[in-house]
Structure formats: C-alpha cells, structure tokens
Amino acid sequence: MNKNGNSIKARLYLIALLQCVLIVIFWLYLTISEAMMLINNTASQAYQNGEKILTQLENDLAVLSRVTLFPTNQSLFANDDTLCSVLRKGSILENHTFGFAFYNQAQTHLNNSLVDFVAIYDLEGNGVYLTKKDAVHHSCTIRQNADWYDAMLGKPLGAASILKPDEFAHSGIAQKDEINVCVVRNLADPYHYRTIGLCVAGRDINSFIQGMSFEQGPPAQEYAIYYDGKLLLSNMDAPSMPAYHEEPEGQLRLDIRKPGLEHSIFHGKNTAVVIRTPFSSIFRQLIPAHVLVIAAWAGVLALISLILFRVIRNIQTPLKTLVTTCNAFETNYVPALPPLPLPLEFHEVFLSFNHMSDRINTLIHEGLMKDLEKQETELQLLRTQINPHYLYNTLEVMHLAAYKNGDFHVAEMAELLGKNLQYGLRGTTKEVTLKEELEQLDVYLSILSHQYKDRISFNKVLDKELLDCRTIKLIFQPMVENSILHGLGNTRQHMAIDILGYRKDSRMILCVSDNGCGMPPEELKKVQQELLNPASQAIGIRNVSRRIQLTYGPEYGLSIDSIQGQGSTVIVTLPCLHFDSCQNQEKGDKKDVSDLID
C-alpha cells in the first residue's frame, strides 16, 4: 500500500486555512461592493451637481448676454438713441448726456442679482461703468495690453464673447479686473451697420462660485468649468478639456486614470464641467463603517479557529487510539478498542473494528485447530504408510507366483489390486483430473467384477468439458463401496450404480446413486451427523467430505440421501477448476496427508 505524505491533520488545517481565505475573500467582496456603491453614488451626485453647475452657468451667461444688448435695444425698440448716437459721433469722454442716459438704463439691469457691473467703451478706449455699490457712474480708460478689447473690435457686428477672469484685465476698472466672468459684445450701429463700441456685463467670480456650491457628495471635490471650449473656472491642478464623444447631452463620463475619479458632464461639444473626487475622500468614508466590520470578522475567524481546533482534536484522539491498536497486530495479539466518548461515525468504526477483532481471533483459533488436525492426520499416515507399502510388494509377489503357476484369474486380481494401491500411494499431495479419477475407477470396477460378476452394472454419464477439471484422488471409490455395502447386502438381487456429472455455474456436481436396499431413517441420520462432525474418526465418505473441505473450502463437500427399499444417492460439490501448464508438470510431486484413505 502506497503511503501518502499528507496526514489528516494537515488536510484539516488546510480546510481551516481555506475557510479563513474564503472569509477574507468574502470580506474583500463586501468592501469592494461597498466601494463600488460609493463610486456609483459619487457618480450620481457628480451628475446632479454638474447639471446644476452647467444650467446655472448657461443661465448666468444668458442674462449677461442679454444685458450687453441694452444700448442697441434702446435705440431700436424704445426710441431712445442717445447712447448709440453719442457712440456714433466718437468719444464719450466727459459726455454728461451719455453718462446720464447710461446710468438710467444700466441701473435697471443691475437690479438683477446675477449682474455685478455694466460698462460701455467707445472706439477710442474711453468708457463708463456702473457697479451695484455705486450711486453714480464712473469713467474709465482702456489701458495698454488689453488684448480682449482689440480682439472684440475685430469681431463681426453684434458678436459676443465670454471672458474668463484672467482675460478681463487692463479694463480701467481696477476693482473688477481679473475677478469677473464677463460677456463682451461688439455694439453695432443699428442704422449704419458698423461697430460703434463695446458693451461689457460681468459677474463677480466669488458670487458665482458661492451660487454653484455642491449640495451633496464627498468633501474636497475639485472642478473645472469649460464654456465654448474655454476654461472659465477651476480649482484643479493642470486641468484639461475632456474629449467629447457623440453621446446624448448631459452624458456622464468616468475616468479613473486621474488622481481621483473624474466625471465629465457635457452640454454640447464645447460646454462641460469636470468634477474630480479624490480617492482618499471616497475611502475615508469606508473606514468608520469597516472598523466594526473588521472587528466582527476577526471574532468570527477566532471562533471558527477554536471550533476547528476542537474538531481536529476530537478526530485525532480516536485516530491515535485506532493506530496504536492496529500496531498491536504485529505482535500476534488481537486487541479490542477501549470504550471512549466518540462521535457517531467513529463509534461505528470502533464497533466494526471490535467485530473484526473477534472474527480474527475466531479464525486464528480455527486455523490452529486445522493445523492440529492436519498434524494428527499426518501422524496417522506415517503410522499406516508402512503396511500398504509392504502389502503392495506382497501383491506383486502373488501376481508373479500365480502367473507362473497358470492361475491367470488370481494373477489378474493381484495386478488390479496392485494398480489400485499404487494409484493411492503415488503423489498423494496433488490433485488429478476427473478423467484420471474415472480411469482409476475403471480399475476398481474391474476388481469388483471378479467378486460380483454380473450382479452389479455401472452407468457413467458426464459432460466432456468436466474431464479436465481438478478433483482430489479416490473420490469415487469410497462412494461406490458405500453403495455396495448399504445397497447390496446379502441379497442376490441385481444393483445398478449410476455416476452423473454436470456443471452448474462455477461448480461441478457429481452424483453417485444406486437402486439398492437403501438405509433406514435412523441409520441415514447417523451417517449425516458423521459428515457434519469435524471430530469424527469415521472413514469412507466422511474421509472424502473432509478432504474436499480442507482442499477447497467449507462451502464444498458432499451430502447423502437414502430411502429404504429404493436406494441411496451421494452428491458431491466441487469448484470447476482447471490445471495450468505448471501444475500439469508438477502433478504428483508432493504429499498431502488429508488425502489419506484407510
């Protein structure tokens, strides 16, 4: 039996380790699931906040854009061409009529909370402006390097542009430079279709940021707002315009390649807001909830480890006892397992082991008894072997003497009897084929024919396939003698003895029956008891039955039945076995004292 290097203890510990690994994997699964849920919630919140920011931005810019139209609208729709006529003539510097009209009209628009200041510039860089805090308008002059001013004058008539805070500089309005999101419009003369100036409306960046503060979501979120492809507002480090894809407006896009989760919400191709949520801000929300979870799982692991330790100990203790008891077999001692408080499975194993131990003790005892019986039989053989040997020699002398004296009848009987004795003494340890046994039976029947003449007839019917099967020697002779002894008696009647042989499954059945006088029930019962008694000293068919069982096993043997006045039948059961080539070559070389027949 091959020995496997892995012990049950190691395998149980492996199972415990696998369970711990499964628990850790399950905990990781829960953690990842909760993290993904937080990420999904963050995405949903980012979408809501992004939509709010973009909607607010578009609304604010639309309001500022409408404000920049008021000079042209006054001229076209209110029949007040004061502002446009002054701009049409040239400079507005120290023009009180223009200033008064500007104040009245700009004051109306500054009532809107989304507008922080309004300004108008002429083509020479002179301007006037009004803020929410001012009670009067003020003059201003464009300074050098005001790139936005020159760029807007070159725009088409009526065109508007969005200026981010750092672009609105050198405007001459010191308190508004670089802190306002502005809309600048090229003012067109409604009657002559030419540029006559610029109108600017702006909102303070701080009020804009306060208005778009996130109502929900993790803290420390960063943002970048793009309008018309231009970055307007951002608190990110090195923001970049996200790539636009052909998706429905308002589509949420997630990018995890950045230092945090970036969600991009688009309104059209060039208007977008990017909201970045740092990973630390997300995972910080997991820690408080998972401290208790980790503690709970640690307790579960400790409890599982304790239970597994007790289970392993309860398995190892009975196993050690079983191994120790099994090792006692090597000392030719068959012990029984002591009673222990055992689990149900081990209880059944221990009961089976004790039953096996009792059975082994019984088999050992039976084996010893068989050995003693064989030794006794061998001693009996040694005591009786000498007489048949001298008897065989004496028969040879009688055969030669009778032949010399011309008494051929006596010579033939002596020769047949010698052959019969020689067959029984030669190679007694080996089995023979059924064919050889039948040939020897013919010799014995020839001897009987000298004594009984025509009073006995024999009929043999056997399957040919049985002729090569193995059998012990001298199996038919005692049964024929039994038929003659109990069937013929002292009468002068004619008796027929039939010998039948056939195969039944893996067994060979041989029947010897006669039509003699049979046996009375009490005598039949006595004979049957002799067959079943292993301590019986009877010979004849009892000898045959015992030799069969010693050679082939207790499931084989013979049985006898008889009816007084009708005859007797002996049935022999043998295994259907054949000789191999090696057995045929060695046949007749060894002795077996169980084959002895008196």
Solvent accessible surface area in square Angstrom, and as a share of the most:
residue,aa,sasa,rsa
1,M,239,1.07
2,N,152,0.78
3,K,194,0.82
4,N,97,0.50
5,G,79,0.76
6,N,93,0.48
7,S,60,0.39
8,I,89,0.45
9,K,88,0.37
10,A,52,0.40
11,R,108,0.40
12,L,31,0.16
13,Y,97,0.37
14,L,96,0.48
15,I,83,0.42
16,A,15,0.11
17,L,105,0.52
18,L,94,0.47
19,Q,68,0.30
20,C,32,0.19
21,V,64,0.37
22,L,114,0.57
23,I,23,0.12
24,V,63,0.36
25,I,94,0.48
26,F,96,0.40
27,W,58,0.21
28,L,79,0.39
29,Y,135,0.51
30,L,63,0.32
31,T,29,0.17
32,I,105,0.53
33,S,45,0.29
34,E,51,0.23
35,A,12,0.10
36,M,97,0.43
37,M,107,0.48
38,L,29,0.14
39,I,29,0.14
40,N,89,0.46
41,N,65,0.34
42,T,4,0.02
43,A,15,0.12
44,S,54,0.35
45,Q,42,0.19
46,A,0,0.00
47,Y,83,0.32
48,Q,90,0.40
49,N,5,0.03
50,G,0,0.00
51,E,41,0.18
52,K,69,0.29
53,I,0,0.00
54,L,0,0.00
55,T,76,0.44
56,Q,31,0.14
57,L,1,0.01
58,E,63,0.28
59,N,77,0.39
60,D,3,0.02
61,L,7,0.04
62,A,41,0.32
63,V,10,0.06
64,L,1,0.01
65,S,30,0.19
66,R,141,0.52
67,V,6,0.04
68,T,0,0.00
69,L,61,0.31
70,F,6,0.02
71,P,1,0.01
72,T,26,0.15
73,N,55,0.28
74,Q,48,0.21
75,S,4,0.03
76,L,84,0.42
77,F,158,0.66
78,A,52,0.41
79,N,146,0.75
80,D,46,0.24
81,D,42,0.22
82,T,37,0.22
83,L,2,0.01
84,C,2,0.01
85,S,28,0.18
86,V,16,0.09
87,L,4,0.02
88,R,52,0.19
89,K,177,0.75
90,G,26,0.25
91,S,48,0.31
92,I,2,0.01
93,L,97,0.48
94,E,140,0.63
95,N,49,0.25
96,H,155,0.69
97,T,88,0.51
98,F,1,0.00
99,G,1,0.01
100,F,137,0.57
101,A,13,0.10
102,F,0,0.00
103,Y,58,0.22
104,N,70,0.36
105,Q,19,0.08
106,A,0,0.00
107,Q,67,0.30
108,T,90,0.52
109,H,54,0.24
110,L,7,0.03
111,N,115,0.59
112,N,60,0.31
113,S,85,0.55
114,L,31,0.16
115,V,0,0.00
116,D,19,0.10
117,F,0,0.00
118,V,0,0.00
119,A,0,0.00
120,I,0,0.00
121,Y,0,0.00
122,D,0,0.00
123,L,81,0.40
124,E,116,0.52
125,G,4,0.04
126,N,17,0.09
127,G,3,0.02
128,V,7,0.04
129,Y,18,0.07
130,L,0,0.00
131,T,8,0.05
132,K,87,0.37
133,K,194,0.82
134,D,34,0.17
135,A,81,0.63
136,V,90,0.52
137,H,57,0.25
138,H,69,0.31
139,S,68,0.44
140,C,9,0.05
141,T,74,0.43
142,I,27,0.13
143,R,136,0.50
144,Q,154,0.68
145,N,115,0.59
146,A,5,0.04
147,D,108,0.56
148,W,14,0.05
149,Y,13,0.05
150,D,96,0.50
151,A,60,0.46
152,M,4,0.02
153,L,48,0.24
154,G,69,0.67
155,K,83,0.35
156,P,98,0.62
157,L,81,0.41
158,G,30,0.28
159,A,26,0.20
160,A,46,0.36
161,S,24,0.15
162,I,26,0.13
163,L,11,0.06
164,K,45,0.19
165,P,20,0.12
166,D,91,0.47
167,E,60,0.27
168,F,0,0.00
169,A,13,0.10
170,H,74,0.33
171,S,0,0.00
172,G,19,0.19
173,I,1,0.00
174,A,74,0.57
175,Q,95,0.42
176,K,26,0.11
177,D,29,0.15
178,E,97,0.44
179,I,67,0.34
180,N,0,0.00
181,V,4,0.02
182,C,0,0.00
183,V,1,0.00
184,V,0,0.00
185,R,27,0.10
186,N,0,0.00
187,L,2,0.01
188,A,21,0.16
189,D,0,0.00
190,P,20,0.13
191,Y,119,0.45
192,H,109,0.49
193,Y,165,0.63
194,R,98,0.36
195,T,27,0.16
196,I,1,0.00
197,G,0,0.00
198,L,0,0.00
199,C,0,0.00
200,V,0,0.00
201,A,0,0.00
202,G,0,0.00
203,R,22,0.08
204,D,28,0.15
205,I,23,0.12
206,N,87,0.45
207,S,37,0.24
208,F,4,0.02
209,I,64,0.32
210,Q,137,0.61
211,G,36,0.34
212,M,5,0.02
213,S,66,0.43
214,F,59,0.24
215,E,139,0.62
216,Q,82,0.36
217,G,34,0.33
218,P,11,0.07
219,P,91,0.57
220,A,72,0.55
221,Q,17,0.08
222,E,47,0.21
223,Y,21,0.08
224,A,1,0.00
225,I,0,0.00
226,Y,8,0.03
227,Y,55,0.21
228,D,101,0.53
229,G,42,0.40
230,K,59,0.25
231,L,49,0.24
232,L,7,0.03
233,L,11,0.06
234,S,44,0.28
235,N,78,0.40
236,M,18,0.08
237,D,122,0.63
238,A,97,0.75
239,P,40,0.25
240,S,77,0.50
241,M,67,0.30
242,P,30,0.19
243,A,73,0.56
244,Y,68,0.26
245,H,83,0.37
246,E,145,0.65
247,E,55,0.25
248,P,102,0.64
249,E,125,0.56
250,G,5,0.05
251,Q,69,0.31
252,L,48,0.24
253,R,78,0.28
254,L,92,0.46
255,D,33,0.17
256,I,114,0.58
257,R,204,0.74
258,K,74,0.31
259,P,103,0.65
260,G,0,0.00
261,L,1,0.00
262,E,13,0.06
263,H,0,0.00
264,S,11,0.07
265,I,0,0.00
266,F,5,0.02
267,H,25,0.11
268,G,31,0.30
269,K,124,0.52
270,N,75,0.38
271,T,13,0.08
272,A,0,0.00
273,V,0,0.00
274,V,5,0.03
275,I,0,0.00
276,R,27,0.10
277,T,0,0.00
278,P,30,0.19
279,F,66,0.27
280,S,63,0.41
281,S,2,0.01
282,I,1,0.01
283,F,97,0.40
284,R,133,0.49
285,Q,75,0.33
286,L,13,0.06
287,I,108,0.55
288,P,91,0.57
289,A,52,0.40
290,H,12,0.05
291,V,88,0.51
292,L,139,0.69
293,V,50,0.28
294,I,86,0.44
295,A,61,0.48
296,A,61,0.47
297,W,55,0.19
298,A,57,0.44
299,G,41,0.40
300,V,58,0.33
301,L,45,0.22
302,A,65,0.50
303,L,102,0.51
304,I,42,0.21
305,S,54,0.35
306,L,100,0.50
307,I,87,0.44
308,L,28,0.14
309,F,108,0.45
310,R,123,0.45
311,V,63,0.36
312,I,5,0.02
313,R,114,0.41
314,N,73,0.38
315,I,39,0.20
316,Q,45,0.20
317,T,72,0.42
318,P,5,0.03
319,L,42,0.21
320,K,133,0.57
321,T,31,0.18
322,L,30,0.15
323,V,86,0.49
324,T,95,0.55
325,T,14,0.08
326,C,55,0.33
327,N,82,0.42
328,A,22,0.17
329,F,59,0.25
330,E,148,0.66
331,T,97,0.56
332,N,145,0.74
333,Y,132,0.50
334,V,19,0.11
335,P,16,0.10
336,A,65,0.50
337,L,10,0.05
338,P,63,0.39
339,P,134,0.84
340,L,66,0.33
341,P,136,0.85
342,L,37,0.19
343,P,53,0.33
344,L,125,0.62
345,E,117,0.52
346,F,31,0.13
347,H,86,0.39
348,E,97,0.43
349,V,68,0.39
350,F,9,0.04
351,L,83,0.41
352,S,69,0.45
353,F,15,0.06
354,N,36,0.19
355,H,124,0.55
356,M,88,0.39
357,S,1,0.01
358,D,83,0.43
359,R,131,0.48
360,I,48,0.24
361,N,66,0.34
362,T,60,0.35
363,L,85,0.42
364,I,85,0.43
365,H,111,0.49
366,E,73,0.33
367,G,30,0.29
368,L,104,0.52
369,M,100,0.44
370,K,88,0.37
371,D,74,0.38
372,L,103,0.51
373,E,49,0.22
374,K,85,0.36
375,Q,102,0.45
376,E,100,0.45
377,T,34,0.20
378,E,78,0.35
379,L,93,0.46
380,Q,62,0.27
381,L,14,0.07
382,L,100,0.50
383,R,151,0.55
384,T,43,0.25
385,Q,45,0.20
386,I,103,0.52
387,N,106,0.55
388,P,34,0.22
389,H,97,0.43
390,Y,136,0.52
391,L,87,0.43
392,Y,50,0.19
393,N,63,0.32
394,T,67,0.39
395,L,10,0.05
396,E,64,0.29
397,V,100,0.57
398,M,92,0.41
399,H,34,0.15
400,L,100,0.50
401,A,49,0.38
402,A,10,0.08
403,Y,131,0.50
404,K,169,0.72
405,N,124,0.64
406,G,39,0.37
407,D,62,0.32
408,F,125,0.52
409,H,88,0.39
410,V,59,0.34
411,A,3,0.03
412,E,81,0.36
413,M,67,0.30
414,A,6,0.05
415,E,67,0.30
416,L,23,0.11
417,L,66,0.33
418,G,2,0.02
419,K,96,0.41
420,N,15,0.08
421,L,38,0.19
422,Q,79,0.35
423,Y,18,0.07
424,G,18,0.18
425,L,69,0.34
426,R,135,0.49
427,G,15,0.15
428,T,21,0.12
429,T,23,0.13
430,K,40,0.17
431,E,25,0.11
432,V,10,0.05
433,T,22,0.13
434,L,0,0.00
435,K,106,0.45
436,E,55,0.25
437,E,4,0.02
438,L,19,0.10
439,E,95,0.43
440,Q,15,0.07
441,L,4,0.02
442,D,63,0.33
443,V,30,0.17
444,Y,19,0.07
445,L,21,0.10
446,S,43,0.28
447,I,25,0.13
448,L,16,0.08
449,S,55,0.36
450,H,33,0.15
451,Q,122,0.54
452,Y,39,0.15
453,K,130,0.55
454,D,125,0.65
455,R,44,0.16
456,I,19,0.10
457,S,47,0.30
458,F,61,0.26
459,N,80,0.41
460,K,78,0.33
461,V,84,0.48
462,L,34,0.17
463,D,58,0.30
464,K,176,0.75
465,E,102,0.46
466,L,0,0.00
467,L,50,0.25
468,D,88,0.45
469,C,0,0.00
470,R,42,0.15
471,T,0,0.00
472,I,3,0.02
473,K,11,0.05
474,L,12,0.06
475,I,0,0.00
476,F,0,0.00
477,Q,25,0.11
478,P,4,0.02
479,M,0,0.00
480,V,0,0.00
481,E,73,0.33
482,N,17,0.09
483,S,3,0.02
484,I,15,0.08
485,L,130,0.65
486,H,42,0.19
487,G,1,0.01
488,L,2,0.01
489,G,47,0.45
490,N,158,0.81
491,T,67,0.39
492,R,195,0.71
493,Q,74,0.33
494,H,100,0.45
495,M,0,0.00
496,A,31,0.24
497,I,0,0.00
498,D,60,0.31
499,I,1,0.01
500,L,76,0.38
501,G,1,0.01
502,Y,82,0.31
503,R,106,0.39
504,K,127,0.54
505,D,127,0.66
506,S,73,0.47
507,R,91,0.33
508,M,0,0.00
509,I,17,0.09
510,L,0,0.00
511,C,19,0.11
512,V,1,0.00
513,S,31,0.20
514,D,15,0.08
515,N,82,0.42
516,G,2,0.02
517,C,56,0.34
518,G,7,0.07
519,M,3,0.01
520,P,34,0.21
521,P,99,0.62
522,E,123,0.55
523,E,59,0.27
524,L,21,0.10
525,K,124,0.53
526,K,130,0.55
527,V,27,0.15
528,Q,65,0.29
529,Q,102,0.45
530,E,58,0.26
531,L,14,0.07
532,L,148,0.73
533,N,68,0.35
534,P,87,0.55
535,A,75,0.58
536,S,20,0.13
537,Q,166,0.74
538,A,44,0.34
539,I,90,0.46
540,G,23,0.22
541,I,14,0.07
542,R,13,0.05
543,N,26,0.13
544,V,0,0.00
545,S,2,0.02
546,R,41,0.15
547,R,4,0.02
548,I,0,0.00
549,Q,55,0.24
550,L,42,0.21
551,T,54,0.31
552,Y,30,0.11
553,G,16,0.15
554,P,109,0.68
555,E,98,0.44
556,Y,32,0.12
557,G,8,0.07
558,L,21,0.10
559,S,62,0.40
560,I,7,0.04
561,D,84,0.43
562,S,10,0.06
563,I,96,0.49
564,Q,115,0.51
565,G,60,0.58
566,Q,122,0.54
567,G,8,0.08
568,S,7,0.05
569,T,43,0.25
570,V,2,0.01
571,I,68,0.35
572,V,0,0.00
573,T,26,0.15
574,L,0,0.00
575,P,13,0.08
576,C,15,0.09
577,L,70,0.35
578,H,93,0.41
579,F,25,0.11
580,D,79,0.41
581,S,76,0.49
582,C,82,0.49
583,Q,53,0.24
584,N,78,0.40
585,Q,151,0.67
586,E,96,0.43
587,K,59,0.25
588,G,31,0.30
589,D,106,0.55
590,K,140,0.59
591,K,142,0.60
592,D,48,0.25
593,V,20,0.11
594,S,7,0.05
595,D,16,0.09
596,L,33,0.16
597,I,39,0.20
598,D,95,0.49
